[in-house]
Amino acid sequence: MDDYVVPKKPKPSEKYLELIEAYKHLHEDDAKFQGISLLPFAIDIYDIINFNNCKSILDYGCGKGYPYKEQYKYMDRKKKIPNFDKPLHLWWGVEDLFLYDPGVPEHNKLPTKKSDLVICTDVLEHIPEEDLDWIIREMCSLSNKTVFINVSGEPALKTFTTGKYKGENVHVSLFDHEWWLNKVKHVWEDYKHLKIYLTSTTKEGIIGTCVKGE
């Protein structure tokens, strides 16, 4: 596929830029933002990859991306987290992988090619509300076929440790599933060739919806 240029985005809000700097400080702790929040969805994503014949993946907001770098011996059958003996994308059967996270120096550049599947888990709730539209648009613009999004509807266990928002919860955009669904549908109107899987993690469990064309 030819190189791809991401559409010019609106100027990020001042809060977004401040939070990115705060996240960079949090990333200095190897135990934080390892990228393992996608593990409970590994089997679901495997099914999405196969059903939609996805050959390439972008993890948007991948954190440190540990599951893609080594085998991950972690089994929790209750949460459907598999025990895989190779990097996760290879366990899924996909070799063409891109990782992006603005808070991690080695992953802070957007890819120059689209991927069949864009994955975004435990990310959007960390983004200021005023920036969500352009973030979701950017994700959609980088997908050929499919987007998988998971958001949390609950406060995080982490708080900011530096800067203007020190002491505040890192989940800065907490909304219910219906709110997120309306937000995604609004953006999807310009990307109707895509199929978007939206899941929300709540105290009651996980709620899922697929947004797609007829």
C-alpha positions as a Markdown table, in Angstrom:
| # | Residue | x | y | z |
|---|---|---|---|---|
| 1 | Met | 0.0 | 0.0 | 0.0 |
| 2 | Asp | 1.2 | 3.5 | -0.8 |
| 3 | Asp | 2.3 | 5.8 | 2.0 |
| 4 | Tyr | -0.6 | 7.4 | 3.7 |
| 5 | Val | -0.8 | 11.0 | 5.1 |
| 6 | Val | -3.0 | 11.5 | 8.1 |
| 7 | Pro | -5.5 | 14.3 | 7.5 |
| 8 | Lys | -4.5 | 17.6 | 9.2 |
| 9 | Lys | -6.0 | 17.7 | 12.7 |
| 10 | Pro | -7.4 | 20.6 | 14.6 |
| 11 | Lys | -5.0 | 22.2 | 17.1 |
| 12 | Pro | -5.1 | 20.0 | 20.3 |
| 13 | Ser | -6.5 | 21.7 | 23.4 |
| 14 | Glu | -4.2 | 23.2 | 25.9 |
| 15 | Lys | -5.4 | 20.6 | 28.4 |
| 16 | Tyr | -4.5 | 17.7 | 26.0 |
| 17 | Leu | -1.0 | 19.0 | 25.6 |
| 18 | Glu | -0.6 | 19.4 | 29.4 |
| 19 | Leu | -1.9 | 15.9 | 30.0 |
| 20 | Ile | 0.5 | 14.4 | 27.4 |
| 21 | Glu | 3.4 | 15.8 | 29.4 |
| 22 | Ala | 1.9 | 14.4 | 32.6 |
| 23 | Tyr | 1.5 | 11.0 | 31.0 |
| 24 | Lys | 5.1 | 11.1 | 29.9 |
| 25 | His | 6.1 | 11.3 | 33.6 |
| 26 | Leu | 3.8 | 8.4 | 34.5 |
| 27 | His | 5.4 | 6.3 | 31.7 |
| 28 | Glu | 8.8 | 6.7 | 33.5 |
| 29 | Asp | 7.5 | 4.0 | 35.9 |
| 30 | Asp | 7.9 | 0.7 | 34.1 |
| 31 | Ala | 4.9 | -0.7 | 36.1 |
| 32 | Lys | 2.5 | 1.9 | 34.6 |
| 33 | Phe | 0.7 | 1.8 | 31.3 |
| 34 | Gln | 2.3 | -1.5 | 30.1 |
| 35 | Gly | -0.4 | -1.9 | 27.4 |
| 36 | Ile | -2.0 | -5.0 | 29.1 |
| 37 | Ser | -5.5 | -3.5 | 29.2 |
| 38 | Leu | -6.2 | -5.2 | 25.9 |
| 39 | Leu | -5.6 | -8.7 | 27.2 |
| 40 | Pro | -9.2 | -9.3 | 28.4 |
| 41 | Phe | -10.2 | -8.7 | 24.8 |
| 42 | Ala | -7.5 | -10.8 | 23.2 |
| 43 | Ile | -9.9 | -13.6 | 22.2 |
| 44 | Asp | -12.6 | -11.2 | 21.0 |
| 45 | Ile | -10.0 | -9.3 | 18.9 |
| 46 | Tyr | -8.8 | -12.7 | 17.5 |
| 47 | Asp | -12.3 | -13.3 | 16.3 |
| 48 | Ile | -12.6 | -9.8 | 14.8 |
| 49 | Ile | -9.3 | -10.3 | 12.9 |
| 50 | Asn | -10.5 | -13.6 | 11.4 |
| 51 | Phe | -14.1 | -12.5 | 10.7 |
| 52 | Asn | -12.9 | -9.3 | 8.9 |
| 53 | Asn | -9.8 | -10.9 | 7.3 |
| 54 | Cys | -7.5 | -8.3 | 8.9 |
| 55 | Lys | -3.8 | -8.6 | 7.8 |
| 56 | Ser | -2.5 | -5.5 | 9.6 |
| 57 | Ile | -3.0 | -3.9 | 13.0 |
| 58 | Leu | -2.4 | -0.5 | 14.6 |
| 59 | Asp | -2.7 | -0.3 | 18.4 |
| 60 | Tyr | -3.6 | 3.4 | 19.0 |
| 61 | Gly | -2.6 | 4.3 | 22.5 |
| 62 | Cys | -0.6 | 1.1 | 23.0 |
| 63 | Gly | 1.3 | 2.3 | 26.2 |
| 64 | Lys | 4.6 | 0.4 | 26.4 |
| 65 | Gly | 3.1 | -2.4 | 24.2 |
| 66 | Tyr | 4.5 | -5.2 | 26.3 |
| 67 | Pro | 2.2 | -7.9 | 25.0 |
| 68 | Tyr | 3.5 | -7.4 | 21.5 |
| 69 | Lys | 7.2 | -7.7 | 22.5 |
| 70 | Glu | 7.3 | -11.0 | 24.4 |
| 71 | Gln | 5.3 | -14.0 | 25.3 |
| 72 | Tyr | 2.8 | -13.2 | 28.1 |
| 73 | Lys | 2.2 | -15.9 | 30.5 |
| 74 | Tyr | -1.0 | -14.7 | 32.1 |
| 75 | Met | -4.1 | -16.8 | 32.4 |
| 76 | Asp | -7.3 | -15.7 | 33.9 |
| 77 | Arg | -10.2 | -17.8 | 32.5 |
| 78 | Lys | -12.8 | -15.7 | 34.3 |
| 79 | Lys | -11.7 | -12.6 | 32.2 |
| 80 | Lys | -10.9 | -14.7 | 29.1 |
| 81 | Ile | -7.3 | -13.7 | 29.2 |
| 82 | Pro | -5.3 | -16.3 | 27.2 |
| 83 | Asn | -1.9 | -17.7 | 27.9 |
| 84 | Phe | 0.1 | -17.1 | 24.7 |
| 85 | Asp | 3.6 | -18.4 | 24.0 |
| 86 | Lys | 4.6 | -15.7 | 21.5 |
| 87 | Pro | 4.0 | -11.9 | 21.0 |
| 88 | Leu | 0.3 | -11.2 | 20.9 |
| 89 | His | 0.1 | -10.1 | 17.3 |
| 90 | Leu | 1.8 | -13.3 | 16.2 |
| 91 | Trp | -0.6 | -15.3 | 18.4 |
| 92 | Trp | -3.4 | -13.5 | 16.5 |
| 93 | Gly | -1.7 | -14.6 | 13.2 |
| 94 | Val | -0.8 | -11.0 | 12.1 |
| 95 | Glu | 2.7 | -9.9 | 11.4 |
| 96 | Asp | 2.1 | -6.4 | 10.1 |
| 97 | Leu | 2.0 | -4.4 | 13.4 |
| 98 | Phe | 2.1 | -0.6 | 14.2 |
| 99 | Leu | 2.2 | 0.8 | 17.7 |
| 100 | Tyr | 1.4 | 4.4 | 18.6 |
| 101 | Asp | 1.3 | 6.3 | 21.9 |
| 102 | Pro | 2.3 | 10.0 | 22.2 |
| 103 | Gly | 3.5 | 9.4 | 25.8 |
| 104 | Val | 6.1 | 6.8 | 24.9 |
| 105 | Pro | 9.2 | 8.0 | 22.9 |
| 106 | Glu | 9.6 | 4.8 | 20.9 |
| 107 | His | 6.0 | 4.8 | 19.8 |
| 108 | Asn | 5.2 | 8.5 | 19.5 |
| 109 | Lys | 5.0 | 8.6 | 15.6 |
| 110 | Leu | 1.9 | 7.8 | 13.7 |
| 111 | Pro | 2.3 | 5.2 | 11.0 |
| 112 | Thr | 2.5 | 6.3 | 7.4 |
| 113 | Lys | 0.2 | 3.4 | 6.3 |
| 114 | Lys | -3.4 | 2.4 | 7.1 |
| 115 | Ser | -4.1 | -0.8 | 8.9 |
| 116 | Asp | -7.0 | -3.2 | 8.5 |
| 117 | Leu | -7.7 | -3.0 | 12.2 |
| 118 | Val | -7.2 | -0.2 | 14.6 |
| 119 | Ile | -7.3 | -1.2 | 18.3 |
| 120 | Cys | -7.9 | 1.4 | 21.1 |
| 121 | Thr | -8.3 | 0.1 | 24.6 |
| 122 | Asp | -8.2 | 2.1 | 27.8 |
| 123 | Val | -7.3 | 5.3 | 25.9 |
| 124 | Leu | -10.3 | 7.6 | 25.2 |
| 125 | Glu | -11.3 | 8.0 | 28.8 |
| 126 | His | -7.8 | 9.6 | 29.3 |
| 127 | Ile | -8.5 | 12.3 | 26.6 |
| 128 | Pro | -10.2 | 15.6 | 27.4 |
| 129 | Glu | -13.8 | 15.7 | 26.1 |
| 130 | Glu | -13.0 | 18.6 | 23.7 |
| 131 | Asp | -10.4 | 16.5 | 21.9 |
| 132 | Leu | -12.3 | 13.3 | 21.5 |
| 133 | Asp | -13.8 | 14.1 | 18.1 |
| 134 | Trp | -10.4 | 14.6 | 16.4 |
| 135 | Ile | -8.8 | 11.7 | 18.2 |
| 136 | Ile | -11.6 | 9.3 | 17.0 |
| 137 | Arg | -11.4 | 10.7 | 13.5 |
| 138 | Glu | -7.7 | 10.2 | 13.4 |
| 139 | Met | -8.1 | 6.6 | 14.4 |
| 140 | Cys | -10.8 | 6.0 | 11.8 |
| 141 | Ser | -8.6 | 7.7 | 9.1 |
| 142 | Leu | -5.9 | 5.1 | 9.8 |
| 143 | Ser | -8.2 | 2.1 | 9.3 |
| 144 | Asn | -9.1 | 0.2 | 6.1 |
| 145 | Lys | -11.8 | -2.0 | 7.6 |
| 146 | Thr | -12.3 | -2.1 | 11.3 |
| 147 | Val | -11.9 | -0.3 | 14.6 |
| 148 | Phe | -12.1 | -1.9 | 18.1 |
| 149 | Ile | -12.6 | 0.5 | 21.0 |
| 150 | Asn | -12.8 | -0.2 | 24.7 |
| 151 | Val | -13.5 | 2.6 | 27.2 |
| 152 | Ser | -13.9 | 2.4 | 31.0 |
| 153 | Gly | -16.8 | 4.0 | 32.7 |
| 154 | Glu | -15.2 | 4.0 | 36.1 |
| 155 | Pro | -12.4 | 6.0 | 37.8 |
| 156 | Ala | -8.9 | 4.7 | 37.4 |
| 157 | Leu | -6.6 | 3.5 | 40.2 |
| 158 | Lys | -4.0 | 6.0 | 39.0 |
| 159 | Thr | -3.8 | 9.8 | 39.6 |
| 160 | Phe | -1.5 | 12.3 | 38.0 |
| 161 | Thr | 1.8 | 12.8 | 39.9 |
| 162 | Thr | 3.0 | 16.0 | 38.4 |
| 163 | Gly | 1.9 | 19.2 | 36.8 |
| 164 | Lys | -1.3 | 21.2 | 36.9 |
| 165 | Tyr | -3.5 | 18.1 | 37.4 |
| 166 | Lys | -1.5 | 16.5 | 40.1 |
| 167 | Gly | -3.6 | 14.3 | 42.4 |
| 168 | Glu | -6.5 | 14.2 | 39.9 |
| 169 | Asn | -7.8 | 10.9 | 38.4 |
| 170 | Val | -6.3 | 10.0 | 35.0 |
| 171 | His | -9.7 | 9.1 | 33.7 |
| 172 | Val | -10.7 | 12.6 | 32.7 |
| 173 | Ser | -13.7 | 11.7 | 30.4 |
| 174 | Leu | -16.1 | 9.4 | 32.2 |
| 175 | Phe | -19.4 | 8.7 | 30.4 |
| 176 | Asp | -21.8 | 5.9 | 30.0 |
| 177 | His | -22.0 | 3.5 | 27.0 |
| 178 | Glu | -24.8 | 5.4 | 25.4 |
| 179 | Trp | -22.8 | 8.6 | 25.4 |
| 180 | Trp | -19.8 | 7.0 | 23.9 |
| 181 | Leu | -22.0 | 5.2 | 21.3 |
| 182 | Asn | -23.5 | 8.6 | 20.2 |
| 183 | Lys | -20.0 | 10.1 | 20.0 |
| 184 | Val | -18.7 | 7.2 | 17.8 |
| 185 | Lys | -21.8 | 7.2 | 15.6 |
| 186 | His | -21.3 | 11.0 | 15.0 |
| 187 | Val | -17.8 | 10.5 | 13.7 |
| 188 | Trp | -18.6 | 7.3 | 11.9 |
| 189 | Glu | -21.0 | 9.2 | 9.6 |
| 190 | Asp | -17.9 | 10.3 | 7.7 |
| 191 | Tyr | -16.4 | 6.7 | 7.7 |
| 192 | Lys | -19.3 | 4.5 | 6.9 |
| 193 | His | -17.0 | 2.0 | 5.1 |
| 194 | Leu | -15.7 | 1.0 | 8.5 |
| 195 | Lys | -17.1 | -1.4 | 11.1 |
| 196 | Ile | -16.6 | -0.1 | 14.6 |
| 197 | Tyr | -16.8 | -2.4 | 17.7 |
| 198 | Leu | -17.4 | -0.3 | 20.8 |
| 199 | Thr | -17.2 | -1.9 | 24.3 |
| 200 | Ser | -17.6 | -0.2 | 27.6 |
| 201 | Thr | -16.3 | -1.6 | 30.9 |
| 202 | Thr | -18.7 | -0.9 | 33.8 |
| 203 | Lys | -19.2 | -2.1 | 37.3 |
| 204 | Glu | -22.0 | -4.3 | 35.9 |
| 205 | Gly | -19.8 | -5.8 | 33.3 |
| 206 | Ile | -18.9 | -5.1 | 29.6 |
| 207 | Ile | -21.4 | -3.6 | 27.2 |
| 208 | Gly | -20.7 | -4.0 | 23.5 |
| 209 | Thr | -22.2 | -2.5 | 20.3 |
| 210 | Cys | -21.1 | -2.8 | 16.6 |
| 211 | Val | -21.6 | 0.3 | 14.4 |
| 212 | Lys | -21.7 | -0.7 | 10.8 |
| 213 | Gly | -23.4 | 0.0 | 7.5 |
| 214 | Glu | -26.4 | -1.8 | 6.2 |
